[in-house]
Amino acid sequence: MNVQQKLEILADAAKYDASCASSGAKRSGNGKGVGHSDGMGICHSYTPDGRCVSLLKILLTNFCTYDCVFCVNRISSDIQRARFTPDEVVKLTLDFYKRNYIEGLFLSSGIIQSPDYTMEQLIQVAKTLRTEHHFGGYIHLKAIPGASERLIEQAGLFADRLSANIELPTQQDLVQLAPEKKTTVIESTMNKIAVRKDEADEDRRKLPSTPKFAAAGQSTQMVVGATPATDREILKTATHLYGQYKLRRIYYTGFSPYPDADARLPLKPAPLIREHRLYQSDWLMRFYGFTAAELTSEEEPSLSLTEDPKTTWAKSHPEFFPVDVNAAPREVLLRVPGIGYRNVERILSIRKYHRLLIDDLKKLHVRLKNALPYLIAIDHIPHQQPAADEAQPFTQLDLFAPLSALTGSL
Ligand code: SF4
């Protein structure tokens, strides 16, 4: 089998791993080698469903000794197999990079022989690229759960990002569908990465020449909809992983059935909108101050498929609204539907010298259709006010002040 044929098989096999976005890396070329990634990370392009396509995204091999039921590469799967040598991956990466097709490499693999052996092969690719070819592009390596601490340490020296996949939301799910995998082993690998990164960051503060370790942090992927795990359970696991291991991102991948799949798997794909709602919730938890427990409940453990989670929360908390856009603190403004994170910052800065009108919010591209029922501005109070004893605006506005006295430019 030639390299082109292997590439077709192993690039196709890698498409199921979504944990490949590459933002956050900063690596300068030294003038001798090729490539660099800077500032906001390398340039990306994304497919319409959000996958990053600017990396060469391949598996070292789709042979795997594990039998994860939801995975096409499992040992019991009847698919065509292929395996690159580390040198073939190095050559492909450099060829593609020089032709400007890619800005980096995302390299994962099925488990061959053992977690340590597999990890060694992945490291060999990254090490050769960095040390022999002075490759300055982005490298994302899969951290194989169960690989030894020594190898995780090495991997982080050559890779910008590492990711150990959690695969499924709960240990019970793993028992059912990925019998060789254990949450404790996966989390132990995440912990090794987090601890080593903390140490390296600390050392670099004291001695800036200390080598970076996984500068773009770690991420993970969770398959959604392969088991009956609820959105509440998924968000609970996400909260735990972000808090415990300082993950940069969790990627949620809706399960999609494949031919002759195991009878334990659902026949229908997880709705794409469910994946989208999980990303929205994840964003709300990381940047808007929401907790997993607020976004779902024991009685309603699934996110709405028809409405974004912030609006759902707002509708069920009338006592919180309306919010005065000219006086409410940051954490309160963040809870208003239709007002995004950046606009909250803009509002806070503008209102230091100007009291905001609806027209001002329009200029900021606030989604007024969503926001108007929940906010008060100088020239706006919502039609449907909460009952008087429930409404708790944050300031008493002088609604009768002449508007002409309040105008100003943005
Ligand atoms: S270990 Fe990874 S590649 Fe192997 S069967 Fe499980 S999910 Fe697939």
Residues whose N, C-alpha, C, O or C-beta is under 5 A from the ligand:
A	BS01	SF4	C64 Y66 D67 C68 C71 N73 R74 S109 G110 I111
